[in-house]
Amino acid sequence: MEFTAQQIADILKGSVAGDPATKVSGFSKIEEGVPGTITFLANLKYEQHIYVTKASIVLVNNDFKPTAPIEATLIKVPNAYSSLAKLMELAEQSKAKKSGVDAMSFISASASIEEDCYIGAFAYIGENAKIGKGSIIYPYAYIGDNACIGEQTTVFPHVTVYKDCIIGNNCIIHAGAVIGSDGFGFAPEDGKYKKIVQLGNVVIEDDVEIGANTTVDRAVMGSTIIHSGVKLDNLIQIAHNVEVGYHTAMAAQTGIAGSTKIGDNCMFGGQVGIIGHLQIGDNAQIAAQSGITKNVRTNAKVMGTPFLPLTGFLRSHILFERLPELNTKINRLEREIEELKKNIQAYGKTENLSV
């Protein structure tokens, strides 16, 4: 399906700089642009590509000022990146949506499947489970007894949702994710570990996206809670009784130990590790590979293991890079000091003799 620059600008509430009749039917990266596609420029680090791209339309921020001629038609918008995301979402929604129940799926007689759902081959829907209107359950997904999936939620292949867990509306759970597995709870007893039964569940609120092979453990008692708008990357571990605040985002291989409470609008880089029973304040930003061993205050930006304020870590890192040079300098100074001591001692002996 083709759209003109003017039609796209109307959708995005933007303005056209160039030919409003320019047509596109697909997307491309700015450095790999081809005619008939739309691309974007949000980060001026890549500005050089806009002057040579072959894409027909480029989304740019309203304040963009070209420094050379541009062949493509521009659409100026408040935020080029979010505007591109909106267009791509509309393109995805225009595709034919799967529907119906495959004859090779298993649905318990007590389960409730609302209208416009898709249940793929070899998917399993347990007793008293509920699947909301318009949700998609791909092949080989497992939805346990008493589990509840909200409306317009997508569960990709090989996702496992354990019993009693609740997933809200408009969520996306990617392949291989496990929701509601037992938390890591064991009590030492006579030199062995006795399993602590995990009686709670997982509650995932609306508009949450969970990446492939991410795990969210059920609570010992109560609920492990992922609040609305949270975005979890692939290969993340969320332990029992953790609470993740609204609109927090975590990159891959992050691990959160049990009972830690994470605030709203936080951002975690990849491979962040957080020990249990901590409080992470709202709007905290934690850089990749940081190890968090104590509470993090609201609005903090931290980095390192053990973590430091970001500016302090960067200053320390500069010194760390200079350690070999500083070590050489210290060794030289020590030798010079020893020489000075010897000279002073020798001078003192000479003075005594002369007296």
C-alpha positions as CSV (number, residue, x, y, z in Angstrom):
1,M,0.0,0.0,0.0
2,E,1.4,3.4,-1.0
3,F,1.1,6.7,0.9
4,T,2.0,10.2,-0.1
5,A,4.2,12.5,1.9
6,Q,1.1,14.7,2.6
7,Q,-0.9,11.7,3.8
8,I,1.8,10.7,6.2
9,A,2.3,14.3,7.4
10,D,-1.4,14.5,8.1
11,I,-1.3,11.3,10.2
12,L,1.7,12.6,12.1
13,K,0.5,16.2,12.3
14,G,3.7,17.3,10.7
15,S,4.7,19.5,7.7
16,V,6.1,18.7,4.3
17,A,9.3,20.2,3.0
18,G,9.5,19.1,-0.6
19,D,7.1,17.3,-2.9
20,P,3.9,16.4,-1.0
21,A,3.0,13.9,-3.7
22,T,6.1,11.8,-3.1
23,K,4.9,8.2,-2.6
24,V,6.4,5.4,-0.4
25,S,5.4,1.8,0.3
26,G,8.0,0.7,2.8
27,F,10.7,1.6,5.4
28,S,14.5,1.7,5.2
29,K,17.5,2.7,7.3
30,I,18.8,6.1,6.3
31,E,22.2,4.8,5.2
32,E,20.6,2.0,3.1
33,G,17.7,4.0,1.8
34,V,16.2,3.1,-1.6
35,P,13.5,4.9,-3.7
36,G,10.0,4.3,-2.5
37,T,10.8,4.0,1.2
38,I,10.6,6.3,4.2
39,T,13.4,6.7,6.7
40,F,14.2,9.1,9.6
41,L,16.9,11.2,11.2
42,A,16.7,11.7,14.9
43,N,20.3,11.7,16.0
44,L,22.5,14.4,14.3
45,K,25.4,12.0,14.6
46,Y,24.0,10.4,11.4
47,E,23.3,13.7,9.6
48,Q,25.8,13.0,6.8
49,H,23.5,10.2,5.5
50,I,20.5,12.5,4.8
51,Y,22.5,14.3,2.0
52,V,23.1,11.1,0.1
53,T,20.2,8.8,1.1
54,K,18.1,7.4,-1.8
55,A,15.0,7.1,0.4
56,S,12.1,9.1,-1.0
57,I,11.0,10.6,2.4
58,V,12.9,11.4,5.6
59,L,11.3,12.2,8.9
60,V,13.2,14.9,10.7
61,N,12.7,16.9,13.9
62,N,11.1,20.4,13.5
63,D,14.4,22.1,14.5
64,F,16.5,20.3,11.8
65,K,18.3,22.7,9.6
66,P,20.1,21.2,6.6
67,T,23.6,22.4,5.7
68,A,23.5,21.1,2.1
69,P,20.9,20.2,-0.6
70,I,18.7,17.2,0.2
71,E,17.1,15.2,-2.6
72,A,14.5,13.5,-0.4
73,T,11.2,15.0,0.6
74,L,11.3,15.9,4.4
75,I,8.4,15.6,6.8
76,K,9.1,17.7,9.9
77,V,7.6,16.4,13.2
78,P,8.2,17.2,16.9
79,N,9.9,13.8,17.4
80,A,11.2,11.9,14.4
81,Y,11.9,8.7,16.3
82,S,8.5,8.4,18.0
83,S,6.8,9.3,14.7
84,L,8.6,6.5,12.9
85,A,7.4,4.1,15.7
86,K,3.9,5.3,15.2
87,L,4.1,4.7,11.4
88,M,5.6,1.2,11.9
89,E,2.8,0.3,14.4
90,L,0.2,1.4,11.9
91,A,1.8,-0.7,9.2
92,E,1.8,-3.7,11.5
93,Q,-1.8,-3.2,12.4
94,S,-2.8,-3.1,8.7
95,K,-1.6,-6.7,8.2
96,A,-4.1,-9.5,8.3
97,K,-4.5,-10.7,11.9
98,K,-4.7,-14.4,12.8
99,S,-7.9,-15.6,14.2
100,G,-9.7,-18.8,15.1
101,V,-8.8,-21.9,17.1
102,D,-6.6,-24.5,15.5
103,A,-7.9,-28.0,15.7
104,M,-4.6,-29.3,17.0
105,S,-4.7,-27.0,20.1
106,F,-6.0,-28.2,23.5
107,I,-8.4,-26.0,25.4
108,S,-9.9,-27.2,28.7
109,A,-13.6,-27.4,28.8
110,S,-13.7,-25.0,31.8
111,A,-11.5,-22.4,30.0
112,S,-13.0,-19.1,28.7
113,I,-11.9,-17.9,25.3
114,E,-13.4,-14.5,24.2
115,E,-14.2,-13.5,20.6
116,D,-11.6,-12.7,17.9
117,C,-8.9,-14.8,19.6
118,Y,-6.3,-17.0,17.8
119,I,-5.2,-20.2,19.5
120,G,-2.4,-21.9,17.5
121,A,-1.6,-25.6,17.0
122,F,-0.4,-27.4,20.0
123,A,-1.1,-24.5,22.4
124,Y,-2.4,-25.6,25.8
125,I,-5.1,-23.7,27.7
126,G,-5.6,-25.0,31.2
127,E,-8.6,-25.4,33.5
128,N,-10.5,-22.2,34.3
129,A,-7.9,-20.1,32.2
130,K,-9.2,-17.0,30.6
131,I,-8.1,-15.5,27.3
132,G,-9.4,-12.0,26.6
133,K,-10.9,-10.5,23.5
134,G,-8.6,-10.3,20.4
135,S,-5.6,-12.0,22.1
136,I,-3.2,-14.2,20.1
137,I,-1.8,-17.4,21.6
138,Y,0.8,-18.9,19.2
139,P,1.6,-22.6,18.7
140,Y,3.2,-24.4,21.6
141,A,2.4,-21.8,24.2
142,Y,1.3,-23.1,27.6
143,I,-1.3,-21.2,29.6
144,G,-1.7,-22.9,33.0
145,D,-4.8,-23.5,35.2
146,N,-6.6,-20.3,36.4
147,A,-4.2,-18.1,34.4
148,C,-5.7,-15.0,32.9
149,I,-4.6,-13.3,29.7
150,G,-6.1,-9.8,29.0
151,E,-7.4,-8.4,25.8
152,Q,-5.3,-7.8,22.6
153,T,-2.3,-9.5,24.2
154,T,0.1,-11.6,22.1
155,V,1.8,-14.7,23.5
156,F,4.5,-16.0,21.2
157,P,5.5,-19.7,20.7
158,H,6.9,-21.7,23.6
159,V,5.9,-19.1,26.2
160,T,5.0,-20.7,29.5
161,V,2.5,-19.0,31.8
162,Y,2.2,-20.9,35.1
163,K,-1.0,-21.4,37.0
164,D,-2.8,-18.4,38.7
165,C,-0.7,-15.8,36.9
166,I,-2.3,-12.7,35.4
167,I,-1.3,-10.8,32.3
168,G,-3.0,-7.6,31.4
169,N,-4.2,-6.0,28.1
170,N,-2.1,-5.1,25.1
171,C,0.9,-7.0,26.3
172,I,3.5,-8.8,24.2
173,I,5.3,-11.9,25.6
174,H,8.1,-13.1,23.4
175,A,9.1,-16.7,22.6
176,G,10.5,-18.8,25.4
177,A,9.6,-16.4,28.2
178,V,8.5,-18.1,31.5
179,I,6.0,-16.3,33.7
180,G,5.4,-17.7,37.2
181,S,8.1,-20.3,37.7
182,D,9.1,-20.9,41.3
183,G,11.2,-18.4,43.1
184,F,14.6,-19.5,44.3
185,G,13.6,-20.2,47.9
186,F,15.3,-22.9,50.0
187,A,15.9,-23.2,53.7
188,P,19.1,-24.8,55.0
189,E,18.2,-27.9,57.2
190,D,20.6,-30.6,58.5
191,G,23.2,-29.8,55.8
192,K,20.6,-29.8,53.0
193,Y,18.3,-27.4,51.4
194,K,14.6,-27.7,52.0
195,K,12.4,-26.2,49.3
196,I,10.1,-23.4,50.3
197,V,6.8,-23.8,48.5
198,Q,6.1,-20.7,46.4
199,L,2.4,-20.0,46.9
200,G,2.1,-16.6,45.2
201,N,1.7,-15.6,41.6
202,V,2.8,-13.1,39.0
203,V,0.8,-10.0,38.0
204,I,1.7,-8.3,34.8
205,E,-0.3,-5.1,34.1
206,D,-1.3,-3.5,30.8
207,D,1.1,-2.5,27.9
208,V,4.0,-4.6,29.1
209,E,6.5,-6.2,26.7
210,I,8.6,-9.1,27.9
211,G,11.6,-10.3,25.8
212,A,12.5,-13.8,24.6
213,N,13.7,-16.2,27.3
214,T,13.1,-13.8,30.1
215,T,11.8,-15.2,33.4
216,V,9.6,-13.7,36.0
217,D,9.3,-15.8,39.2
218,R,6.1,-16.2,41.2
219,A,6.1,-14.8,44.7
220,V,6.5,-16.8,47.9
221,M,3.3,-15.2,49.1
222,G,1.4,-12.4,47.4
223,S,2.5,-11.3,43.9
224,T,5.6,-10.5,41.9
225,I,4.3,-7.3,40.1
226,I,5.3,-5.8,36.8
227,H,3.4,-2.5,36.5
228,S,2.0,-1.0,33.3
229,G,4.2,0.2,30.6
230,V,7.3,-1.8,31.6
231,K,9.6,-3.0,28.8
232,L,11.9,-6.0,29.6
233,D,14.5,-7.1,27.1
234,N,15.6,-10.7,26.3
235,L,17.3,-12.9,28.9
236,I,16.2,-11.0,32.1
237,Q,15.7,-12.6,35.5
238,I,13.0,-11.1,37.8
239,A,13.0,-13.0,41.1
240,H,10.2,-13.6,43.5
241,N,8.3,-10.7,45.1
242,V,10.1,-8.1,43.0
243,E,8.0,-5.1,42.1
244,V,8.9,-3.2,38.9
245,G,7.5,0.3,38.7
246,Y,5.5,1.9,35.9
247,H,7.3,2.5,32.5
248,T,10.6,1.1,33.7
249,A,12.9,-0.3,30.9
250,M,15.6,-3.0,31.3
251,A,18.2,-4.2,28.8
252,A,19.3,-7.8,28.3
253,Q,20.8,-10.0,31.0
254,T,19.8,-7.8,33.9
255,G,19.1,-9.8,37.1
256,I,16.9,-8.6,40.0
257,A,17.1,-10.6,43.3
258,G,14.1,-11.3,45.5
259,S,11.9,-8.6,47.1
260,T,13.6,-5.6,45.5
261,K,11.3,-2.7,44.7
262,I,12.1,-0.7,41.6
263,G,10.6,2.7,41.0
264,D,8.8,4.3,38.1
265,N,10.5,5.4,34.8
266,C,13.9,3.7,35.6
267,M,16.4,2.7,33.0
268,F,18.8,-0.2,33.3
269,G,21.6,-1.0,30.9
270,G,22.5,-4.6,30.1
271,Q,23.9,-7.0,32.6
272,V,22.9,-4.9,35.7
273,G,22.8,-7.0,38.8
274,I,20.8,-6.0,41.9
275,I,20.8,-7.8,45.2
276,G,17.6,-8.5,47.1
277,H,15.4,-6.4,49.4
278,L,16.6,-3.0,48.0
279,Q,14.7,0.1,47.0
280,I,15.5,1.7,43.6
281,G,14.1,5.2,43.4
282,D,12.0,6.7,40.6
283,N,13.8,7.8,37.4
284,A,17.0,6.0,38.4
285,Q,19.4,5.3,35.6
286,I,21.8,2.4,36.1
287,A,24.6,1.9,33.5
288,A,25.5,-1.5,32.0
289,Q,27.3,-4.1,34.1
290,S,26.7,-2.2,37.3
291,G,26.4,-4.1,40.6
292,I,23.9,-2.6,43.0
293,T,24.4,-3.6,46.6
294,K,22.5,-0.8,48.4
295,N,19.5,1.4,47.8
296,V,19.6,3.9,44.9
297,R,18.0,7.3,45.4
298,T,15.4,8.9,43.2
299,N,16.8,10.5,40.0
300,A,20.3,9.0,40.6
301,K,22.6,8.1,37.7
302,V,25.0,5.4,38.8
303,M,27.7,3.1,37.3
304,G,30.2,0.4,38.3
305,T,30.6,-2.4,40.8
306,P,30.1,-1.5,43.6
307,F,28.3,1.4,42.0
308,L,29.3,5.1,42.2
309,P,27.5,8.2,41.0
310,L,28.1,8.4,37.3
311,T,30.3,11.4,37.3
312,G,32.4,10.0,40.1
313,F,32.8,6.7,38.3
314,L,34.0,8.4,35.1
315,R,36.6,10.4,37.0
316,S,37.7,7.3,38.8
317,H,38.0,5.5,35.5
318,I,40.3,8.1,34.1
319,L,42.6,7.6,37.1
320,F,42.3,3.8,36.6
321,E,43.5,4.1,33.0
322,R,46.6,6.1,34.3
323,L,47.5,3.6,37.0
324,P,50.5,2.1,35.1
325,E,51.8,5.6,34.5
326,L,51.2,6.7,38.1
327,N,52.9,3.5,39.4
328,T,56.0,4.2,37.3
329,K,56.1,7.8,38.6
330,I,55.7,6.7,42.2
331,N,58.5,4.1,41.8
332,R,60.8,6.8,40.4
333,L,59.9,9.2,43.2
334,E,60.6,6.6,45.8
335,R,64.0,6.0,44.3
336,E,64.7,9.7,44.2
337,I,63.7,10.0,47.8
338,E,66.0,7.2,48.8
339,E,68.8,8.8,47.0
340,L,68.1,12.1,48.8
341,K,68.1,10.3,52.1
342,K,71.5,8.8,51.4
343,N,72.9,12.1,50.3
344,I,71.6,13.8,53.4
345,Q,73.0,11.1,55.6
346,A,76.4,11.3,53.8
347,Y,76.4,15.1,54.2
348,G,75.7,14.7,57.9
349,K,78.6,12.4,58.4
350,T,80.9,14.8,56.5
351,E,79.8,17.7,58.7
352,N,80.5,15.7,61.9
353,L,84.0,14.8,60.7
354,S,84.9,18.4,59.9
355,V,83.8,19.5,63.4
